[in-house]
Amino acid sequence: MHNVGNVGDAGDKGKRSGQAREPFPLDLVDAINGMHRLLDLISETGSNGWADLVHAVDKVIIAQDSLKHFINAMSPGAYTSITKVDFKTLDRLMIKPLGVYGSKVGIVRLLRSINIVSEDLARLLLSPTEVGGSRPTLSSGLYIVAGGPVGPSEERHYVIYWPEDSTWDDSAASSVSRNRVTFMRYLTKICDQVVAILSSKHSASIVWDDKDNDSSDTESVETGDPDRLVTFVVEKTDDQEDGAKLRPGFQVYIAFVEIPAECSPDVDPSIFIPRLLHGETTQAFSTVTYIPRRILWKEFDHRPISRMLLEQMRGTHDFDRSENALVLSESLDEKAVKILVDVALSKRFPEQCSKLNAVRRDIREDSHKEMKKKQRLFCQGLQDEERALWSTLRESVVNDVVKLFPTIVPASLSSHVPANGISSTIEGLRHLYPDFDDIYRQCVKSAKFESIKGHEYRSLKERLVTLLRLLGRHQNLGSEKRTELIQVLISEHSPLHAMQAMTQESGLFSGLKDTDEESLKREMKKMGNTVSDPNFLLELKGVDDGDLQSPIKGVLAIACTQLSSSIDAAVTKMTHAVLQMQQDSCKSSIQLEFETEERRLLEDVLVAFIREINAATPTEVCLSLLLTQRSPQTNVCGTCYQEYKLIGGREMPEEPKLQFQVHMVDLTSDDKHIMQLNSKHIPKPTTSDRRSPVFHLPIGPRIVFSQLLENERFLLILAHRNKYSIYLARMSEMDAALRRGKTAKTLHRNKVGEGVLFAFDEEKRLLSVCSSSMLQLYAFVFDATFRTLQAQGTPISLSQWYGQAEVSILHMAPVCGDEVVLVDSTMQARVFSFVTMQFRPASLQLQSIPSAIYSFPDGSCLLCLHDQASQPSLAVYHWETFGSTDGISLDVPKFPLKGAVLTSMVSRGCVFLLGLDTDRQCMKSVAIDITRRASDFVFKQKGSSSTSDNLNAHTLHNSIIDCHKEVWTRFPVYAAVRRRTITSLSERQQKSLTFITEIPTPLFVPYFSELIRAFEREAKKPTGDELRRIEVSAANFESFRNTVVFDPNWNVSRYRVGEWLVDLLCLIPIHIAVCRENRFIPLANGVFSADLERSLLGAEVNRIVDKLSFGWYESIFQSYMALKPVKVVSSMGQQSVGKSFALNHLVDTSFAGSAMRTTEGVWMSVTPTDKELIVALDFEGVDSIERSPQEDTFLVLFNTAISNLVLFRNNFAFSRDISGLFQSFQSSAFVLDPAANPSLFQSTLAIIIKDVVESDKAEITRE
């Protein structure tokens, strides 16, 4: 199982309702509205525990794109990336899922009943799945479907397990049954209520009362488990002679690449026809696409550069070379153009640069003159209007003063401008000049109008205030006394003693001495200051005493005179400030106007200059530049310097080339398994775009030899004009090797001659090279890692055997051992040995020159292909009788022999001849069965006539119920450590299982109860009351439809969406590391990345930790459950001892849930509990024939370094290999330096020994 994967879902994009009549997409999930894929079933290359067996296995992966769309449909924006999912936001929503599985017919009926599937779509869903077909299908997997609203804020959801065609066949292949158990495990874990919808066919075929099984159960209690004891007999087959027979093979439809309409005349159109690639154990075909001549863009380095480096780049990038086109960006500003002119352009384009400088200078001079002229005229106009401005401002100030002194009449302050005209003029100034109000307020404030100046006014004010206070205190004074008091105090010339006498007599100023003149003045001044001028004048307005009218009028006249003088001074100052403000503002506006126009003119000039430069250069090779200037920088010495940033790139022409795409052909794990048991089985290969690497070749070099090797290696030999280039690399790295010219060997034509033939023996790693023109033979051998190719000895001359006759070698093929077979132009085939340096004595005279020859992958025969138009045929020659027989002719009248290849599948003895039928666009095959002269002995199961694993089953479709027992058997029912992802905030209902059939029968309940009893009796696993708490029932579809589908209450468990998704994701293990070629390789989000591997070479532990990413688990670790401590539990031990099984039952994980029999690399799963996160690591078994001792050490080091608990599971006792592994681990542990990393190697080792009887306990403990 795999935690990440992009399975081609388009999510909601392109989804339509079932009513559409447009062509359906190939993936039918895109045609069903409201359906999203949660888990998908894919076929991927993997290991099955055999050193030489790498094949396609089924994997359950998370459908990343579809799940992304589901999450964002529930809560928009909750999914950002695979490592950033906001589960806490999703927890605000609730989901009520109902699990559904069963017959395809029943599931489609359910989808039809909720109106999301049309009749046409239903027909497609029920059509048989075609392997490698092009018909729209829905792949097997786990889906979620929105089924309509339940209430105002909730919606029904169905979680549907869509089965494979043979999922519910009791005789299904092992891979299909394993997939069934895996999906049912996930379905029953995330849904408390499950519905099984059975078709009529499945319902009728269920066996309820199996008497044979009952007796078998009884016998198993008494004798153990007889099903695990199988009896075989050794039988001798008939003596056989050398023979060869053809059998019909398989067909795989492929898409041909159309021949391009326009193509280089140097390209042979036939190259676009798909071709089969030869491989002894690997199969593929190639397609060719023509890529026309194009221009490539290479960007400059965007790092900041200095002026000196910019000048150096002039030569580096050939700015000033006349043969290079120079394309300047029209968005360059004036500074950037000036820099480029100074650095590079002035030398290459002197005339244009001089013209540019002159035009720019003229524009600036003319603009400056016109601007000064306009500013001068405007300022002159303002001076002419100064008097009007002064009058306007004075009247505005007078109005403000009158508001301050209400007793003063405006006319007394000499105002001559109408009030309405003043108001509009002042408002206009405020609108035009935002600073006007500040100037006005400042001038008025500085004038201090509230305090009237002048000695005469101040003296008279003090006398009047004193008089008014005295009169107010002595209101009963006689008229004579009152008149005397007024005359004495008002008159400035009154004798001092008289004033003193009057004030002392009145008691106004008590305590004054008779001669204290200064004190009297001071007291009168103090009394005058207690009243502000505005209040004083306002107070005088209310005085109606006739004797005081004259002094009051005098005071008012003096006040008006003083205020008028202050107003004139303030307005004069204000006028000058406003005029200056107007001049500055208008000058700035005029300057901005001219600068804008100047900038526009300069931009036009610059654009015209740039266009002239761009047009004056050729267009073949292009440099595109955009220069920006950064702010000044300071270096370490404190010197200020200027930095620049050069943006752009270089356009380089790329000549036309050919793109070769290699389409790998895979077998399913089921086919692999069956072919191991039955070599006569015809598989159904598939092709996948995910395994279609590409490489490119220029026009000219020609492929003269290619061969697919194991472990996705590819041998490619190209013929050039004067040499042959030999490449060997992995398929994914071939394009890079060709681009860098990284050859394994180069052969020059002047040394090897013309008509060179190549043959490669994969088992011996021997490359044979034969020069037909020079009659010489060369031998080269690759090392064990296929990295170096060394010549073996000197060239071998064949002239001594072929004499002086004009003979040319036409074909060459490897023979088992260090031999090759050569077919010459005389139709003679001879075998040459590199060991004896001689030909075999026997030779073979052919009837005609074959079109191709192949050696059988198992080293048994030679195959000659005669692709004659009249009668195409095959001829098989056994190596053991080579030259002594005429061979065996095989007729293939309708088989495309042109370009055919010979290969083997699963084992080298399962041989197929592959050919491409261009008319039908398919790859055909015939199986070739070879018999040798021998007596064979075989193991045959007693009482059975078949060696297939598909034994005759007593039942047909009971697995639709028995699948639950299979889940309980393979996975824990009641684990030792139970996951607690779902909190109490969710609303759980009682677990239930409902069987929906046309005619419901009461037999489902007792059958399921017996299933539980049989499981508990046989497995002896802890179950608690988990199984017996499941409520089992049966109903017909109409009843189910009315009581469940359209039930307004929808009585199923209610979960928080975030918790529910986390519970699902934590069930899916993720692949985090593999060991290959003595390297420990971490994976990024469960996917191998060559870039990541290169970046981690020689990296420290902290950097490696930062680079590791665990896909969906990242959001759980970093945010959703970041506060919980982490405990690591892992497994270790030999291969196939049940490590994954033990880990699953300890911490409730789902390891080994794919069709792989063994674990490969390191897998991780998470079990959330109430207090911590249990991280479970499932490790590949040590001491495997697939792994080197160094790789085993890597796995053990990683395991023990980070785990808190290690489960070491082993068979009965430690072997010497395991003991040696522990010794190697102890010596290698110092690589991680435990002293420097105290957090490592803190694990507890729990050793679990299987199959120990009571009498051996002490011995095992001692050992």
Rosetta blueprint (number, residue, H / E / L):
1 M L
2 H E
3 N L
4 V L
5 G L
6 N L
7 V L
8 G L
9 D L
10 A L
11 G L
12 D L
13 K L
14 G L
15 K L
16 R L
17 S L
18 G L
19 Q L
20 A L
21 R L
22 E L
23 P L
24 F L
25 P L
26 L L
27 D E
28 L H
29 V H
30 D H
31 A H
32 I L
33 N L
34 G L
35 M E
36 H E
37 R E
38 L E
39 L E
40 D E
41 L E
42 I E
43 S E
44 E E
45 T E
46 G E
47 S E
48 N L
49 G L
50 W L
51 A L
52 D L
53 L L
54 V E
55 H E
56 A E
57 V E
58 D E
59 K E
60 V E
61 I E
62 I E
63 A L
64 Q H
65 D H
66 S H
67 L H
68 K H
69 H H
70 F H
71 I H
72 N H
73 A H
74 M H
75 S L
76 P L
77 G L
78 A L
79 Y E
80 T E
81 S E
82 I L
83 T L
84 K E
85 V E
86 D L
87 F H
88 K H
89 T H
90 L H
91 D L
92 R L
93 L L
94 M E
95 I E
96 K E
97 P E
98 L E
99 G E
100 V E
101 Y E
102 G E
103 S L
104 K H
105 V H
106 G H
107 I H
108 V H
109 R H
110 L H
111 L H
112 R H
113 S H
114 I L
115 N L
116 I L
117 V L
118 S L
119 E H
120 D H
121 L H
122 A H
123 R H
124 L H
125 L H
126 L L
127 S L
128 P L
129 T L
130 E L
131 V L
132 G L
133 G L
134 S L
135 R L
136 P L
137 T E
138 L L
139 S L
140 S L
141 G E
142 L E
143 Y E
144 I E
145 V E
146 A E
147 G E
148 G E
149 P E
150 V L
151 G L
152 P L
153 S L
154 E L
155 E E
156 R E
157 H E
158 Y E
159 V E
160 I E
161 Y E
162 W E
163 P L
164 E L
165 D L
166 S L
167 T L
168 W L
169 D L
170 D L
171 S L
172 A L
173 A L
174 S H
175 S H
176 V H
177 S H
178 R H
179 N H
180 R H
181 V H
182 T H
183 F H
184 M H
185 R H
186 Y H
187 L H
188 T H
189 K H
190 I H
191 C L
192 D L
193 Q E
194 V E
195 V E
196 A E
197 I E
198 L L
199 S L
200 S H
201 K H
202 H H
203 S H
204 A H
205 S H
206 I L
207 V L
208 W L
209 D L
210 D L
211 K H
212 D H
213 N H
214 D H
215 S H
216 S H
217 D H
218 T H
219 E H
220 S H
221 V H
222 E H
223 T H
224 G L
225 D L
226 P H
227 D H
228 R H
229 L L
230 V L
231 T L
232 F E
233 V E
234 V E
235 E E
236 K E
237 T L
238 D L
239 D L
240 Q E
241 E L
242 D L
243 G E
244 A E
245 K E
246 L E
247 R E
248 P E
249 G E
250 F E
251 Q E
252 V E
253 Y E
254 I L
255 A L
256 F L
257 V L
258 E L
259 I L
260 P L
261 A L
262 E L
263 C L
264 S L
265 P L
266 D L
267 V L
268 D L
269 P H
270 S H
271 I H
272 F H
273 I L
274 P L
275 R E
276 L E
277 L E
278 H L
279 G E
280 E L
281 T L
282 T L
283 Q L
284 A E
285 F E
286 S E
287 T E
288 V E
289 T E
290 Y E
291 I E
292 P L
293 R L
294 R E
295 I E
296 L E
297 W E
298 K E
299 E E
300 F L
301 D L
302 H L
303 R L
304 P L
305 I E
306 S E
307 R H
308 M H
309 L H
310 L H
311 E H
312 Q H
313 M H
314 R H
315 G H
316 T H
317 H L
318 D L
319 F L
320 D L
321 R L
322 S L
323 E L
324 N L
325 A E
326 L E
327 V E
328 L E
329 S L
330 E L
331 S L
332 L L
333 D L
334 E H
335 K H
336 A H
337 V H
338 K H
339 I H
340 L H
341 V H
342 D H
343 V H
344 A H
345 L H
346 S H
347 K H
348 R H
349 F L
350 P H
351 E H
352 Q H
353 C H
354 S H
355 K H
356 L H
357 N H
358 A H
359 V H
360 R H
361 R H
362 D H
363 I H
364 R H
365 E H
366 D H
367 S H
368 H H
369 K H
370 E H
371 M H
372 K H
373 K H
374 K H
375 Q H
376 R H
377 L H
378 F H
379 C H
380 Q H
381 G H
382 L H
383 Q H
384 D H
385 E L
386 E H
387 R H
388 A H
389 L H
390 W H
391 S H
392 T H
393 L H
394 R H
395 E H
396 S H
397 V H
398 V H
399 N H
400 D H
401 V H
402 V H
403 K H
404 L H
405 F L
406 P L
407 T L
408 I L
409 V L
410 P H
411 A H
412 S H
413 L H
414 S L
415 S L
416 H L
417 V L
418 P L
419 A H
420 N H
421 G H
422 I H
423 S H
424 S H
425 T H
426 I H
427 E H
428 G H
429 L H
430 R H
431 H H
432 L H
433 Y L
434 P L
435 D L
436 F H
437 D H
438 D H
439 I H
440 Y H
441 R H
442 Q H
443 C H
444 V H
445 K H
446 S H
447 A H
448 K L
449 F L
450 E L
451 S L
452 I L
453 K L
454 G L
455 H H
456 E H
457 Y H
458 R H
459 S H
460 L H
461 K H
462 E H
463 R H
464 L H
465 V H
466 T H
467 L H
468 L H
469 R H
470 L H
471 L H
472 G H
473 R H
474 H L
475 Q L
476 N L
477 L L
478 G L
479 S H
480 E H
481 K H
482 R H
483 T H
484 E H
485 L H
486 I H
487 Q H
488 V H
489 L H
490 I H
491 S L
492 E L
493 H L
494 S L
495 P L
496 L H
497 H H
498 A H
499 M H
500 Q H
501 A H
502 M H
503 T H
504 Q H
505 E H
506 S H
507 G L
508 L L
509 F L
510 S L
511 G L
512 L L
513 K L
514 D L
515 T L
516 D L
517 E H
518 E H
519 S H
520 L H
521 K H
522 R H
523 E H
524 M H
525 K H
526 K H
527 M H
528 G H
529 N H
530 T L
531 V L
532 S L
533 D H
534 P H
535 N H
536 F H
537 L H
538 L H
539 E H
540 L H
541 K H
542 G L
543 V L
544 D L
545 D L
546 G H
547 D H
548 L H
549 Q H
550 S H
551 P H
552 I H
553 K H
554 G H
555 V H
556 L H
557 A H
558 I H
559 A H
560 C H
561 T H
562 Q H
563 L H
564 S H
565 S H
566 S H
567 I H
568 D H
569 A H
570 A H
571 V H
572 T H
573 K H
574 M H
575 T H
576 H H
577 A H
578 V H
579 L H
580 Q H
581 M H
582 Q H
583 Q H
584 D H
585 S H
586 C H
587 K H
588 S H
589 S H
590 I H
591 Q H
592 L H
593 E H
594 F H
595 E H
596 T H
597 E H
598 E H
599 R H
600 R H
601 L H
602 L H
603 E H
604 D H
605 V H
606 L H
607 V H
608 A H
609 F H
610 I H
611 R H
612 E H
613 I H
614 N H
615 A H
616 A L
617 T L
618 P L
619 T L
620 E L
621 V L
622 C E
623 L E
624 S E
625 L E
626 L E
627 L E
628 T E
629 Q E
630 R L
631 S L
632 P L
633 Q E
634 T E
635 N L
636 V L
637 C L
638 G L
639 T L
640 C E
641 Y E
642 Q L
643 E E
644 Y E
645 K E
646 L E
647 I E
648 G E
649 G E
650 R E
651 E E
652 M E
653 P E
654 E E
655 E L
656 P L
657 K E
658 L E
659 Q E
660 F E
661 Q E
662 V E
663 H E
664 M E
665 V E
666 D E
667 L L
668 T L
669 S H
670 D H
671 D H
672 K H
673 H H
674 I H
675 M H
676 Q H
677 L H
678 N L
679 S L
680 K L
681 H L
682 I L
683 P L
684 K L
685 P L
686 T E
687 T E
688 S L
689 D H
690 R H
691 R H
692 S L
693 P L
694 V E
695 F E
696 H E
697 L E
698 P E
699 I L
700 G L
701 P L
702 R E
703 I E
704 V E
705 F E
706 S E
707 Q E
708 L E
709 L E
710 E H
711 N H
712 E H
713 R E
714 F E
715 L E
716 L E
717 I E
718 L E
719 A E
720 H L
721 R L
722 N L
723 K E
724 Y E
725 S E
726 I E
727 Y E
728 L E
729 A E
730 R E
731 M H
732 S H
733 E H
734 M H
735 D H
736 A H
737 A H
738 L H
739 R H
740 R H
741 G L
742 K L
743 T L
744 A L
745 K E
746 T E
747 L E
748 H E
749 R H
750 N H
751 K H
752 V H
753 G L
754 E L
755 G L
756 V E
757 L E
758 F E
759 A E
760 F E
761 D E
762 E L
763 E L
764 K L
765 R L
766 L E
767 L E
768 S E
769 V E
770 C E
771 S E
772 S L
773 S L
774 M L
775 L L
776 Q E
777 L E
778 Y E
779 A E
780 F E
781 V E
782 F E
783 D L
784 A L
785 T L
786 F L
787 R L
788 T L
789 L E
790 Q E
791 A E
792 Q L
793 G L
794 T L
795 P L
796 I E
797 S E
798 L L
799 S H
800 Q H
801 W H
802 Y H
803 G L
804 Q L
805 A L
806 E L
807 V L
808 S L
809 I E
810 L E
811 H E
812 M E
813 A E
814 P E
815 V E
816 C L
817 G L
818 D L
819 E E
820 V E
821 V E
822 L E
823 V E
824 D E
825 S L
826 T L
827 M L
828 Q E
829 A E
830 R E
831 V E
832 F E
833 S E
834 F L
835 V L
836 T L
837 M L
838 Q E
839 F E
840 R E
841 P E
842 A E
843 S E
844 L E
845 Q E
846 L L
847 Q L
848 S L
849 I L
850 P L
851 S L
852 A E
853 I E
854 Y E
855 S E
856 F L
857 P L
858 D L
859 G L
860 S L
861 C E
862 L E
863 L E
864 C E
865 L E
866 H E
867 D L
868 Q L
869 A L
870 S L
871 Q L
872 P L
873 S E
874 L E
875 A E
876 V E
877 Y E
878 H E
879 W H
880 E H
881 T H
882 F L
883 G L
884 S L
885 T L
886 D L
887 G L
888 I E
889 S E
890 L E
891 D E
892 V L
893 P L
894 K L
895 F L
896 P L
897 L L
898 K L
899 G L
900 A L
901 V E
902 L E
903 T E
904 S E
905 M L
906 V L
907 S L
908 R L
909 G L
910 C L
911 V E
912 F E
913 L E
914 L E
915 G E
916 L E
917 D E
918 T L
919 D L
920 R L
921 Q L
922 C E
923 M E
924 K E
925 S E
926 V E
927 A E
928 I E
929 D E
930 I E
931 T E
932 R L
933 R L
934 A E
935 S L
936 D L
937 F E
938 V E
939 F E
940 K E
941 Q E
942 K L
943 G L
944 S L
945 S L
946 S L
947 T L
948 S L
949 D L
950 N L
951 L L
952 N L
953 A L
954 H L
955 T L
956 L L
957 H L
958 N L
959 S H
960 I H
961 I H
962 D H
963 C H
964 H H
965 K H
966 E H
967 V H
968 W H
969 T H
970 R H
971 F L
972 P L
973 V L
974 Y L
975 A L
976 A L
977 V L
978 R L
979 R L
980 R L
981 T L
982 I L
983 T L
984 S L
985 L L
986 S L
987 E E
988 R L
989 Q L
990 Q L
991 K L
992 S E
993 L E
994 T E
995 F E
996 I E
997 T L
998 E L
999 I L
1000 P L
1001 T L
1002 P L
1003 L L
1004 F H
1005 V H
1006 P H
1007 Y H
1008 F H
1009 S H
1010 E H
1011 L H
1012 I H
1013 R H
1014 A H
1015 F H
1016 E H
1017 R H
1018 E H
1019 A H
1020 K L
1021 K L
1022 P L
1023 T L
1024 G L
1025 D L
1026 E L
1027 L L
1028 R L
1029 R L
1030 I L
1031 E E
1032 V E
1033 S E
1034 A E
1035 A E
1036 N L
1037 F H
1038 E H
1039 S H
1040 F H
1041 R H
1042 N H
1043 T H
1044 V H
1045 V H
1046 F L
1047 D L
1048 P L
1049 N L
1050 W L
1051 N L
1052 V L
1053 S L
1054 R E
1055 Y E
1056 R E
1057 V H
1058 G H
1059 E H
1060 W H
1061 L H
1062 V H
1063 D H
1064 L H
1065 L H
1066 C L
1067 L L
1068 I L
1069 P L
1070 I E
1071 H E
1072 I E
1073 A E
1074 V E
1075 C E
1076 R E
1077 E L
1078 N L
1079 R E
1080 F E
1081 I E
1082 P E
1083 L L
1084 A E
1085 N L
1086 G L
1087 V E
1088 F L
1089 S L
1090 A H
1091 D H
1092 L H
1093 E H
1094 R H
1095 S H
1096 L L
1097 L L
1098 G L
1099 A L
1100 E L
1101 V H
1102 N H
1103 R H
1104 I H
1105 V H
1106 D H
1107 K H
1108 L L
1109 S E
1110 F L
1111 G L
1112 W L
1113 Y H
1114 E H
1115 S H
1116 I H
1117 F H
1118 Q H
1119 S H
1120 Y H
1121 M L
1122 A L
1123 L L
1124 K L
1125 P L
1126 V E
1127 K E
1128 V E
1129 V E
1130 S E
1131 S E
1132 M E
1133 G E
1134 Q E
1135 Q L
1136 S L
1137 V L
1138 G L
1139 K H
1140 S H
1141 F H
1142 A H
1143 L H
1144 N H
1145 H H
1146 L H
1147 V H
1148 D L
1149 T L
1150 S L
1151 F L
1152 A L
1153 G L
1154 S L
1155 A L
1156 M L
1157 R L
1158 T L
1159 T L
1160 E L
1161 G L
1162 V E
1163 W E
1164 M E
1165 S E
1166 V E
1167 T E
1168 P E
1169 T L
1170 D L
1171 K L
1172 E L
1173 L E
1174 I E
1175 V E
1176 A E
1177 L E
1178 D E
1179 F E
1180 E L
1181 G L
1182 V E
1183 D L
1184 S L
1185 I L
1186 E L
1187 R L
1188 S L
1189 P H
1190 Q H
1191 E H
1192 D H
1193 T H
1194 F H
1195 L H
1196 V H
1197 L H
1198 F H
1199 N H
1200 T H
1201 A H
1202 I H
1203 S L
1204 N L
1205 L E
1206 V E
1207 L E
1208 F E
1209 R E
1210 N E
1211 N E
1212 F L
1213 A L
1214 F L
1215 S L
1216 R H
1217 D H
1218 I H
1219 S H
1220 G H
1221 L H
1222 F H
1223 Q H
1224 S H
1225 F H
1226 Q H
1227 S H
1228 S H
1229 A H
1230 F H
1231 V H
1232 L H
1233 D L
1234 P L
1235 A L
1236 A L
1237 N L
1238 P L
1239 S L
1240 L L
1241 F L
1242 Q L
1243 S L
1244 T E
1245 L E
1246 A E
1247 I E
1248 I E
1249 I E
1250 K E
1251 D L
1252 V L
1253 V L
1254 E H
1255 S H
1256 D H
1257 K H
1258 A H
1259 E H
1260 I H
1261 T H
1262 R H
1263 E L
